[in-house]
Amino acid sequence: MLTGYAWSDGSALDYLHWDEGEPNSQDEICVEMYYYNERVWNDKDCNNQRGYVCKAPKSVTTKKLGR
């Protein structure tokens, strides 16, 4: 598992996008995303209510362009 964080189902993270210097606190074991700063991650206290991110299988979508 990368950096000790995991999805709520226990599976390991296979992607990281921490802000510079993050994670920086052993007491903050949840993660939030800064939407205004290149969508980077920050460790956060789990008592702070936030939205959530869902893990989904990677899919490929194609769209035919033309007239």
C-alpha positions in Angstrom: 0.0 0.0 0.0 1.3 3.4 -0.9 1.9 5.9 1.9 -0.3 3.9 4.3 -3.6 5.1 2.7 -6.2 2.8 1.2 -9.7 2.9 -0.3 -12.5 2.2 2.2 -12.7 -1.4 0.8 -9.1 -1.9 1.9 -7.6 -2.0 -1.5 -4.3 -0.2 -2.1 -4.0 3.1 -3.9 -2.5 2.8 -7.3 -2.5 6.6 -7.9 -1.2 9.5 -5.8 -1.5 13.2 -6.3 -0.4 14.8 -2.9 0.2 18.5 -2.6 3.8 19.5 -1.9 4.7 18.5 1.7 1.7 16.2 2.1 0.7 14.0 3.9 2.2 15.9 6.8 0.3 14.8 10.0 0.0 11.4 11.7 -3.3 12.6 13.2 -5.0 13.3 9.9 -5.8 10.0 8.3 -8.4 11.0 5.8 -7.8 12.7 2.4 -9.4 15.7 0.8 -8.8 17.2 -2.7 -8.1 20.8 -3.2 -10.3 21.6 -6.2 -8.8 25.1 -6.7 -5.1 24.0 -6.8 -4.5 21.5 -9.6 -6.8 18.9 -7.8 -4.0 17.9 -5.4 -4.5 15.9 -2.2 -4.3 17.0 1.4 -4.4 14.8 4.6 -7.3 15.8 6.8 -9.0 15.0 10.1 -11.8 12.5 9.5 -14.1 14.5 11.8 -14.4 17.2 9.2 -17.3 16.4 6.9 -16.5 16.4 3.2 -17.7 15.0 -0.1 -16.4 11.7 -1.4 -14.6 10.0 -4.3 -15.7 6.7 -5.7 -13.3 4.2 -7.2 -14.4 2.8 -10.5 -12.8 0.6 -13.2 -10.9 2.4 -15.8 -12.8 2.5 -19.1 -12.1 3.7 -22.5 -14.7 5.9 -24.3 -14.5 6.6 -28.0 -16.4 9.1 -30.0 -16.5 9.1 -33.7 -16.0 12.6 -35.1 -17.4 13.6 -38.4 -20.1 15.4 -40.3 
